[in-house]
Amino acid sequence: MRDRGIAIEVASINLPDRPKDRLPKVEAAEAEKTFYVKPDSAAKALTRLFMIAFRNPLVLFRGLGFALAMGGWDLLARAYALFYLAEALLVGDWMRRRGLSHLHVHFGGAVATVGMITAHAWRIPWSLTLHGPDEFFDQEKFYLRQKIESTAFVICISDFCRSQVIRIAPQIDDSRTEIVRLGVDCDQLKPLEHFLKADEPREIRFVCTGRLVAAKGHRIFIESLSRLAQNGVYYSVVLIGDGPERAALQSLINDRGIADRVQFAGAMDHGSTLDEVAKADVFVLASFAEGLPVALMEAMALGIPCVSTTIAAIPELIGDGSNGRLVFPANVDALSDALQNLTENPDFRALLGREARHTIEKEYNLNANLEKLAAVWRRRLGGRI
């Protein structure tokens, strides 16, 4: 956005998850310019909050009343709301000191709760990008209707996302929603020529990325792999990611007798993950809950045929049989049939890979979609940017 002439300053609630000297160069440079709401010293934060409250009593009272009303009679929710209020006071004070006139929050969860309180307490206009799916599942916990109704506008990453905004806040005017799709860098993600061509019969390599949690559907994937083994399919699998389901998934793999075929690669950095995905014959994401997965976009940009599920916005990205395969979620029969079909048809895999790449270049190209986002900012905020 900055390269497109948009003036942006960044605040983050938390410090980076790694020391700055371990961040990639571009991220380390950004970290140096970022305002971190939670400083290293709690005493420093408390001192700052006291000064903000002393100088801005009306801001404090507006924020306090709003935060307590959010929690209702739920004492735990009220306690969280007070923590969010403290962060909101720090964010608003930083914005005023920097002369910033609009607040945008890029996710709809707890950080957007801080954003909403900031906007109310400091009387700063704000906007929101929604991805899903968590906030759509538990809209009361995330105060999603209040967030949507209090924003100047909402950016949705998909048509499905926009449908949920309208469902949750039916009174919102159509003019206050925008659809700007995500994207990936097609210049950086280049298909390997070897995998764009039909190969001689050989071991099929499946790759799946994502946290090892129930919502990612790994159990269904493993049951499908078990059926492929029973059908005599020669394959290997790389599972990239970690999480609370790992031990249970390992046990299931052992029970199904396919432990020699499945590798748990653990959590990997982004570059290493892409290297593994680029060598796949088929990328699999059997999720039950998603927004619009960037992992699918990356695999498609690399020319890898993808198999995923008919949930949320995924059918906006993948058309079954045209640029990938889609199956109903939690359907072992459908997933195993789709995987078997791809293992037996290398020409079909190559066709899907080419069409997948074409889809990303046309509709999910990062550079093009950044231009669309910049156009939204210019139209919505005008001289304030």
Buried (B, 14 or more C-beta within 10 A) or exposed (E): EEEEEBEEEEBBBEBBEEEEEEBEEEBBEBBEEBBBBBEEEEEEBEEBBEEBBEEBEEBBEBBBEBBBEBBEEEEEBBEBBEEBBBBBBBBBBBBBEEEBEBBBBBBBBBBBBBBBBBBBBBEBBBBBBBBBBBBBEEBEEBBBBBBBBBBBBBBBBBEBBBBBBBEBBEEBEEEBBBBBBBBBEBEEBEBEEEBBEEEEEEEBBBBBBBBBBBBBBBBBBBBBBBBBBEEEBEBBBBBBBBBEBBEEBBEBBEEBEBBEBBBBBEEBEEEEBBEBBBBBBBBBBBBBBBBBBBBBBBBBBBBBBBBBBBBBBBBBBBEBBEBBBBBEBBBBEBBBBBBBBBBEBBEBBBBBBBBBBEBBEEBBBBEBBBEEBBEBBBEBBEEEB
